Amino acid sequence: MRSINSLLEELANQSEGRYLTATELQPVQRYLKSFSNRLQTYNLLRDRADKLVQLALKKFLVLEPEIMQKHGKRCQYDMAQVLRYIALSVLRDDEKFFKENLFFWQANILTAYRQNNTCLTAYRCLQEVLSENLPAPAYQLIEPYIEIILQTLDLPPKLMASVQKASSN
């Protein structure tokens, strides 16, 4: 792991040979103030991830039984992996980490196999399960990552490639 999060890493790089200003330290203060909530959310996801994935896939099974029959194990693995990265990204307070380390890679794979629409449905099921089964403060921290997933899966392949290119610059 590089630093605590991407923004703090950038601050550290920019501060070489000088002290940070009060304005530059504000993201650090926000990070520290919200750490307790983010740690609780991380722990909730860690402790409940398997159950949450099962509930989401149960909803998805009703909508796409043939996909679940054929690819259920893979769906379970991928969704669990996404939850782990969401948990770590929430803890780090770092959307950039989430996008760069998991989601754009996974979205490219799904696009290559033409599974965007199917996965979009599956992750909408996950979104429902998370909103129904987690406390509101925890879901509020998780929701931006779920939105990244849903928005990315909903993009046409060529547009997704241009969004990825723009976000990496």
ChimeraX attribute file (.defattr): number of C-alpha atoms within 10 A of each C-alpha:
attribute: neighborCount
match mode: 1-to-1
recipient: residues
	/A:1	4
	/A:2	6
	/A:3	11
	/A:4	13
	/A:5	18
	/A:6	16
	/A:7	15
	/A:8	18
	/A:9	13
	/A:10	11
	/A:11	15
	/A:12	13
	/A:13	10
	/A:14	13
	/A:15	13
	/A:16	9
	/A:17	7
	/A:18	7
	/A:19	11
	/A:20	13
	/A:21	9
	/A:22	9
	/A:23	8
	/A:24	14
	/A:25	14
	/A:26	11
	/A:27	14
	/A:28	13
	/A:29	12
	/A:30	11
	/A:31	18
	/A:32	11
	/A:33	11
	/A:34	12
	/A:35	16
	/A:36	12
	/A:37	15
	/A:38	24
	/A:39	17
	/A:40	15
	/A:41	25
	/A:42	24
	/A:43	14
	/A:44	15
	/A:45	23
	/A:46	15
	/A:47	11
	/A:48	13
	/A:49	19
	/A:50	15
	/A:51	13
	/A:52	21
	/A:53	23
	/A:54	16
	/A:55	18
	/A:56	21
	/A:57	24
	/A:58	17
	/A:59	19
	/A:60	23
	/A:61	17
	/A:62	10
	/A:63	15
	/A:64	15
	/A:65	15
	/A:66	11
	/A:67	13
	/A:68	18
	/A:69	10
	/A:70	10
	/A:71	11
	/A:72	16
	/A:73	11
	/A:74	11
	/A:75	18
	/A:76	17
	/A:77	12
	/A:78	14
	/A:79	23
	/A:80	20
	/A:81	14
	/A:82	20
	/A:83	22
	/A:84	16
	/A:85	19
	/A:86	29
	/A:87	25
	/A:88	20
	/A:89	23
	/A:90	25
	/A:91	23
	/A:92	21
	/A:93	22
	/A:94	18
	/A:95	17
	/A:96	15
	/A:97	18
	/A:98	21
	/A:99	22
	/A:100	13
	/A:101	13
	/A:102	15
	/A:103	20
	/A:104	20
	/A:105	12
	/A:106	16
	/A:107	22
	/A:108	19
	/A:109	13
	/A:110	17
	/A:111	18
	/A:112	11
	/A:113	9
	/A:114	12
	/A:115	14
	/A:116	22
	/A:117	15
	/A:118	15
	/A:119	21
	/A:120	17
	/A:121	17
	/A:122	22
	/A:123	23
	/A:124	18
	/A:125	20
	/A:126	24
	/A:127	19
	/A:128	13
	/A:129	19
	/A:130	23
	/A:131	15
	/A:132	11
	/A:133	12
	/A:134	17
	/A:135	12
	/A:136	12
	/A:137	12
	/A:138	20
	/A:139	17
	/A:140	13
	/A:141	20
	/A:142	24
	/A:143	15
	/A:144	14
	/A:145	23
	/A:146	20
	/A:147	14
	/A:148	16
	/A:149	21
	/A:150	20
	/A:151	12
	/A:152	22
	/A:153	26
	/A:154	14
	/A:155	16
	/A:156	11
	/A:157	18
	/A:158	9
	/A:159	11
	/A:160	19
	/A:161	15
	/A:162	10
	/A:163	14
	/A:164	16
	/A:165	10
	/A:166	9
	/A:167	10
	/A:168	9
	/A:169	5
